[in-house]
């Protein structure tokens, strides 16, 4: 059995906006190109922790103990043909 990668890996960062991740992930899932969605969790504590609903909506979660800044996406980019980084603040109102 061979290893197959998605066409695009979408990397979402969570820092104080975990509720935004569900509509963002759903919007990416509705696109015409299949995506793998990875959340990099920079929340650093229980106050902004990811809910089970968020975890069930995405393919993978990489957790950091605290806000690691832009460098946090490096592990999620590894093993990707194409990656798109999307900040969790970007939700249509």
N, C-alpha and C positions, 0 to 999 in steps of 0.2 A: 504494500500500500504506500503510495507516494504522499508527500507533504504538499498541500496546496495552500497558497496564500490568497487572501482576498485581493481584489483589484486595488482597494484603497483602505488604509487603516486610518480611522478618525481618532484623534487623541483629544479628549476633553479634560480640562483641568478643573478641579474642585477646590476652591478657596473661598469659603464663606457664602457659597451660592448653590448648595446641593439640590434645591428644588428646581433650579433652572435646567438641570441635566436631563430630566425626563423629556420635556418638549424638544430640546435640542437633539437628543438621541433619536426620538421618533421622526423628526424632520429629516435627519440623515438616512434613516431606514427607508423613507418614502422616495428617495432618489432613484434614478434608473440604474445606477451602478451599485453592485453589492459592496457593502462596507463591513469592516470589523470595527467595533467601537470599544476603545480602551479609555478608562477614566484614570487619570493620575490624581490621587487624592492627597492634596496638600493641606487638608483642613486642620490637622494638628490637634484634634481633640473632639470631645463628644458633642459640643455645641453645634458644629457644622458637619458632623459625621454623615456618611452616606446611608440612606435608608435601604431596607431590603428591596423596595420597589425600584430604586435606582440600580442596585446590583443585579436585579432580574432583567433590567432593560438593556444592559450593556454586556459585552462579551468577556471583558476582563477588567480588573481593578489593580492598580499598582499603588501601594500606600507608602507615603513618606510620613515621618513623625511630625513634621512642621513644614511651613512654606519653604520650598527649596528654590523658588523662582523658576525662570525659564529652563534651567538645567534639569528640572524634574522630568522633562519629556524625553530625555536621552534613552532611558531603558525602553520606552514605548516605541521609539523610532527604530531601534535595532530590529533586524529581521523584517523590514518593510520594503516593498518595492516602491510604494508611494504612500506618503503620510500627510495628513492634514491636521494641523493643530488649531483647535477652536477654543477660545476662552469662554468660560461659563457665564460671563456677563452678557454675552450676545444673544439675548432672547427678544423676539419681536413682542411688542406690547400692543 
